[in-house]
Amino acid sequence: MLPSALCRLSVRSVDGAWAVNYLTERDHGWLAALMAEYAGCHGLTRSVLKERLSAPLPVWSPKGKRRIVLNVLDRSCRAPQVSAVPPREARQVLFSLAARQVRQRTALVDEAAAQLSVDQSALEAALFADLESERRVGELSALLTPAALAQETNLIIVESLLGRARELCIVAPEHTRALMRHARRWGLLCVVETHPNEPPKLHVSGPFSLFRQTRLYGRALGSLVRRALQVSGYCISADCQLSPRGDPVTLSVRAGDPIAPAGELTYSEAPRERWFTRDFLRLTRNWELVREPEPLSAGAHLLFADFELRPRRQQGPSWLVEIVGFWTREYLLEKLARLAAAGLANVLVCVDIQRACNDASLPESPQLIPFRRRLDAAGILARIERREH
């Protein structure tokens, strides 16, 4: 994620509204010049690159956008630290010798190099190899062009801006269920709102609406954003907090914006879901377990359960089991209120108590089942069979 100062440089006011300040074809000239500077410093130290970048480019470049691209290129060209001996060990041996003996530096370096079984030049190179200014500049990808760099920078800008959101609204015609599935896989606080003759809207709480778990939650949200960018016809609107004291800025990102295609994200079943399936089926043959049943309407919202438990032999209703990852007390109270208003009493909401996003306690409700890391299949089975009788 870009620092907050760079995020503020990534937006601009257009006719009284805020818009993402994308890099476009007009920026390709100075992007090519900037890439040439990095290519010319391949293998040299970052201090040399910094000195070269302090001079003006042969073509004009906008200061704000240039700072953002430098941040992106620095990460792209970050080469691994390479030294014949760990820098800390090299310094410890050399400085220990210097503290015990008053000798010429060359003699001390020779003796330290002999102790470490390396030559003098390798020891000199290793002494400060872990300092940022002494790291080597890596090689640019052969596939990186000015156009590709612009789109990749735009993707990072969008991810960074949305990572500072208080709330997001995602509209993706015909793909809402896939996005909701991904959001639930990562435990995000989200609801799906439905209205006649309109596509469903996925409302997701952003990291800046929480008090705890913000870094972990932000990474989970970034995964959902990348998934949404793969969907045709998507539209994302968000209220983003770009400065600690400023008002939120409302931004929109739509299909067709100049953003690099996000890498393909594969869906994998969470371990807790596999464990619950295995544990529950070992405990009983009286219930059939169905993964990801069809969503149910709960007023103006849709309920996406993780499991449906259907009785095999006895008569009786099915039960739905929903797993909640990150949570706040207000989020759970609203969920319970929607279930009650829709008359959905046969729904159990399993809450990971380690993912609380504030210091509030769990609401008291027979429909809430707290757990740590692993769902209690025996407890859930006892709960539904007790209610059945």
Secondary structure, DSSP 8 states (H G I E B T S, - for coil): ---HHHHHTTEEEETTEEEE----GGGHHHHHHHHHHHHHTTTSBHHHHHHHHTS--SS---HHHHHHHHHHHHHHTB-----SS-HHHHHHHHHHHHHH----HHHHHHHHHHHHTS-HHHHHHHHTTTSGGGSBB----TT--HHHHHHHHHHHHHHHHHTTEEEEEEE-TT-HHHHHHHHHHTT--EEEE--TTS--EEEEE-GGG-SSSHHHHHHHHHHHHHHHTTSTT-EEEEEE--SSSS--EEEEEETTSS------------HHHHHHHHHHHHH-SSEEEEES---EEETTEEE--SEEEEESSS----EEEEEE-SB-HHHHHHHHHHHHHTT--SEEEEEEGGGBSSS------TTEEEESSS--HHHHHHHHHHHH-
